[in-house]
Amino acid sequence: MVTIEKTHRDAIFRAVADPTRRRILALLRGGPYSVGQIAANFRTSRPAISKHLRVLRSAGLVGTRRHGAARICRLNAKPLRVIDRWLQDYEIFWGETMRSLKTYVEGKR
């Protein structure tokens, strides 16, 4: 059974899997931008950027509002906590790996 939470989590992972979308998120960390301003930072077409923004919006990572004829986009980083929680499951593994490396290196001295 697929839960809404799992579906939303998967949408967030899909959204950040694309390097262009990650660059858009990085750009929006600096503050709100219009769609045109975002598109000006990329070599791809404006419709392609709009498609990326739709994916980011559907994952809840970008919010938009109208300002005259422009659509202003802003970052919503809260959904990224899903990724952080997922990574925390692997921190134990990384800690063990680092301890094993330390033991190995110290044994070579």
N, C-alpha and C positions, 0 to 999 in steps of 0.2 A: 504494500500500500504506500503510495507516494503522498507525503504530507506537504502542506503548503510551505512549511519551514524549509524542508529539503529542496523543494522546487525553487524557492527564493535563494537559498544558499547556492544552488547550482547556477542560477542566473548571475549571481555575483561573480562566481569563479569564471564563467564564460565571458563576462564583461571585461574582467581584468586580464584574461588570457591573451588578448590582442595588444600588440605593442602600440598601435596608434591610439587605442583607447586609454592605455596607461599614460601616454604622452598628454592626452587631453586632460586626464585627471591631474597630472603634474602641473599643467598650465593653470588649471582652475584653483590649485592650491594658493595661487597668488591673488585670487579674487575673482569676481564675476567678469565674464566676457560675453559679448554677443556672438551669435553663431558665425557671423562674418569675420569677427576678430579671431575666433578660434580657427576657422578655415584658412585665414591668411598665414597661419603658422605651419601649414602643411602643403605638400606638393600635390596632394590628391584633390579631387574636385569637391566643391561645396556639397553636392548631393551625397557624396561618399561620407563626408564629415557628418552630415545630418543623419545618415544611417547609423554611424557610430554613436552619435548622441542619443538616438532612439534606444539603442541597446543599453547605454549607460542609464538613461532615464527609467527604462523598464526594470532595471536592477535596483533602482532607488539611489544610485550614486550621483546623479545629477538632477537638480531641480531647475525648472525654467519659469520665467514670467515674461509677459509682454511689456515692452516699454516703447510705446509708439508703434512703429513698423518693425522694430527689432525684437528678437527673442533673446533674453538675457539668461545665461546659464550660470549656475553656481554649484560648487562641490558640496555633496553631502557625504562625508567620510564615515558616518556611523555604520553603514552596512559593512564596511571593511573589517569591523570587529569579528565578523563571521570567519574571515580568513585567519585573523589572529588566534581565535579560539581553536581553529583546526590545526594551526602550527604548534600550539602549545602541547598537543598530543605527542609531538615528535621531539620536544625539548629534552625529555628523559633519554631518548636514544642518543641525541647529540651530546648530552652530558656524559653518558657512558662511553661514547666514542672518544671524547676528549680525554677522559680518565685513562682509557686503554692506551691512547697515543702517548700520554705522559708517562705511563708505566713502561711502555716499550722504549721510549727515548731515554728515560733514566736508566733502564737496564743495559743500554748500549754504551754507557759511559765507562 
